[in-house]
Amino acid sequence: MRTGLSGSTHTITRRQSFAAGALVLGGATTACSSGDEGYGALAEALSAPAEPVTAPFPRSHQQLVRYASQAASGHNTQPWRFTVSDPVIELSPDFSRRTPVVDPDDHHLFASLGCAAENLSLAARASGLGGEVDMAGETLSVALASGAAEASPRFDAIPQRQCTRLEYDGSALSAEERARLIAAVEEGRQVSATVFDSAADKTRLSELIIQGNSAQIADPAFVRELRDWIRFNEAEAARLRDGLFAPSSGNPQLPGWLGRRLFGLVFTADAENAKIARQIESSGGLIALMAEENSPRGWMEAGRAAQRLQLEATVLGLKTAYLNQPVEVVSLRPELATLMGAPGRRPNLLLRVGRGPAAPRSLRRSVEAVIEPA
Ligand SMILES: Cc1cc2nc3c(=O)[nH]c(=O)nc-3n(C[C@H](O)[C@H](O)[C@H](O)COP(=O)(O)O)c2cc1C
């Protein structure tokens, strides 16, 4: 573990937040239908308490895949395919779900696979079904075997974990919370964590994140790609079951045609940067992750570690959200690496942590949609 240094300015999150539009259009909320598979039913199913898997094969493996799919993924692209056979579940990248502008080398895509593998492994272990993770090339596999079920608070936390892009309450992390979050990242010794929780550190990181955010919003291709992954209302979210549900980031629902048209107008650097400044200020701290290896394998390890961090935070009653601008904007990586005490290396992911309210859920595709025939 390393502890961060210091710096200067502001804070909040960017993606999915176009609060100016929220103010202007607060009254224009769509009435959204919820049929059998409407948003409300799907969100409720996503939040159902975790239960160890007891069904026989292949139903058991489908249930494990469901827990895997509840993991975080960049823009909620869910860029994974699962191949299920009796002793093993393989996870491979679904390159049709790339986000080439924000993630041109697929770093986040592989990190997302790592997040899903971590959930899958936890679910298998909690069910007495093995759960050993192996990585070969661009594929991850989770070996299944019969064994003793392990009580697992992180498994129990899977349905409650979410990225909460709202303001937190400004309270500090306790020494115990800090230590447990670091330990969750560094378990397995593949990834190290740097905590930035002094006022000066938060200010420095805030400046860096805002610099990255401004650069991204100045790029029309970035804004277009982000807009295309936003689900502007419940009906869109329930139909596609992926992407960023606007209210998850504190924004109002809008008819899709209107949301897409307004997005470029209201998603401005000034508004987003002010929001980011408030969000960081309200957080207990930020945690940056760096894998030993700079390769798809290392990126998958970073994803596994980030998922462990988010789940441990959930166990502790804390909320988390990613603020990855300084790892996405290539020119900002060296400064973040230096702040992490590892100049010249590539930082992988950056999250903020704190105490805050829950937000509406971003949905997941069905298990059937992500399983390949063996
Ligand atoms: C590799 C990776 C990168 C991410 N980057 C960001 C980010 O920079 N900003 C953000 O708000 N969310 C980011 N997210 C969070 C996803 O948007 C989020 O996991 C997804 O929308 C699903 O929502 P949920 O985690 O609340 O279930 C990232 C997630 C992953 C796994």
The ligand as a Gaussian input file, in Angstrom:
#p B3LYP/6-31G(d) Opt

LIG

0 1
 C      -13.105000      -0.774000     -15.876000
 C      -14.224000       0.146000     -15.455000
 C      -14.146000       1.505000     -15.698000
 C      -15.161000       2.362000     -15.265000
 N      -15.031000       3.719000     -15.427000
 C      -15.962000       4.554000     -14.933000
 C      -15.764000       5.968000     -14.924000
 O      -14.695000       6.463000     -15.312000
 N      -16.752000       6.758000     -14.441000
 C      -17.914000       6.236000     -13.942000
 O      -18.778000       6.992000     -13.524000
 N      -18.124000       4.896000     -13.894000
 C      -17.166000       4.042000     -14.366000
 N      -17.339000       2.698000     -14.261000
 C      -18.547000       2.156000     -13.613000
 C      -19.555000       1.626000     -14.591000
 O      -20.141000       2.675000     -15.328000
 C      -20.594000       0.807000     -13.824000
 O      -19.985000      -0.317000     -13.272000
 C      -21.759000       0.356000     -14.715000
 O      -22.466000       1.448000     -15.177000
 C      -22.720000      -0.575000     -13.997000
 O      -23.282000       0.069000     -12.906000
 P      -23.139000      -0.522000     -11.430000
 O      -21.667000      -0.764000     -11.186000
 O      -23.713000       0.536000     -10.547000
 O      -23.896000      -1.799000     -11.378000
 C      -16.315000       1.824000     -14.648000
 C      -16.396000       0.439000     -14.420000
 C      -15.356000      -0.391000     -14.797000
 C      -15.419000      -1.858000     -14.485000

